[in-house]
Amino acid sequence: MRPISGCGTALITPFIRGGDAVDQSALRALVSWQIAAGIDFLVACGSTGEAQTLKRKERLRVVELVLETSEGRVPVVAGATSNDTEAAVTETKAMCALGVQGILSATPYYNKPSQEGLEQHFLAVADAASCPVILYNVPGRTAVNLLPATALRLAGHPNIVGIKEASGDLTQALRIIQSRPQGFTVLSGEDALAVAMIACGGDGVISVTSNAAPGPMTTMTRLALGGDVAGARSILRRLFPLMEANFMETNPAPVKAALHLMGKAENELRLPLLPANDATRDALRSALQTATGENT
């Protein structure tokens, strides 16, 4: 397996108008554009991909399409998350069988398990996996925080190769970076903190913003990884308004609106999420022009 590092896009799942089905042609075009722009890896069926409102057959088909379109040019990681450990294990096995290069597995939502419960959950997922597993800590969505001590214990499992850290707490990420075993990857789950986390020793970012700005996000990440923090910071300043606009409402409503403004996807989401409002779309228009130099 190639290391999962650099800038990876947490892909949206495009829907046809009305939202009844996945827009397969739009997804293929999005993947091709991402790769042409230089993205390092792709993540399908995460929270940005609205995985929890995709039917199981749809999730598998989305991952198949991403794999088919990428043709091995970049690693593909598949989301496999559930608040039912048995279901997470089943999903992990199915995604690994498709030939993905990694699994992204988030902390179980709603149940609010203890740290011991989280550890046992992820050990079950890792034991079942036939491909590497990346932990995903996103307490803002799941209401539970995977503490550094727990993440570091899990890092001892041979199938657990990294973590997407999206707590928004740079100190928490630094604790993992300082004590991680060799080869354990720490990826920012917050676009705006990616440069700072890399400067502290992190390995990259799984990005929402790169859906609409894959080239600038990848360049920023590579500059930071190469030690050119000043160069990375210059691009961050240009991208920051878009990063902020992407979270004016619940992800992925804003980024889908951005891609719609760019002509790359319908502005369709599945309930309970709704399309972004007018104020968000106005902010996105301005931010896209700043980030990419293109009028929308």
Stockholm file with secondary structure:
# STOCKHOLM 1.0

chainA/1-296         MRPISGCGTALITPFIRGGDAVDQSALRALVSWQIAAGIDFLVACGSTGEAQTLKRKERLRVVELVLETSEGRVPVVAGATSNDTEAAVTETKAMCALGVQGILSATPYYNKPSQEGLEQHFLAVADAASCPVILYNVPGRTAVNLLPATALRLAGHPNIVGIKEASGDLTQALRIIQSRPQGFTVLSGEDALAVAMIACGGDGVISVTSNAAPGPMTTMTRLALGGDVAGARSILRRLFPLMEANFMETNPAPVKAALHLMGKAENELRLPLLPANDATRDALRSALQTATGENT
#=GR chainA/1-296 SS CCCCCEEEEECCCCBCTTSSSBCHHHHHHHHHHHHHTTCSEEEESSTTTTGGGSCHHHHHHHHHHHHHHHTTSSCEEEECCCSSHHHHHHHHHHHHHTTCSEEEEECCCSSCCCHHHHHHHHHHHHHHCSSCEEEEECHHHHSCCCCHHHHHHHTTSTTEEEEEECSSCHHHHHHHHHHCCTTCEEEESCGGGHHHHHHTTCCEEEESGGGTCHHHHHHHHHHHHTTCHHHHHHHHHHHHHHHHHTTSSSTTHHHHHHHHHTTSSCCCCCTTCCCCCHHHHHHHHHHHHHHHSCCC
#=GC SS_cons         CCCCCEEEEECCCCBCTTSSSBCHHHHHHHHHHHHHTTCSEEEESSTTTTGGGSCHHHHHHHHHHHHHHHTTSSCEEEECCCSSHHHHHHHHHHHHHTTCSEEEEECCCSSCCCHHHHHHHHHHHHHHCSSCEEEEECHHHHSCCCCHHHHHHHTTSTTEEEEEECSSCHHHHHHHHHHCCTTCEEEESCGGGHHHHHHTTCCEEEESGGGTCHHHHHHHHHHHHTTCHHHHHHHHHHHHHHHHHTTSSSTTHHHHHHHHHTTSSCCCCCTTCCCCCHHHHHHHHHHHHHHHSCCC
//
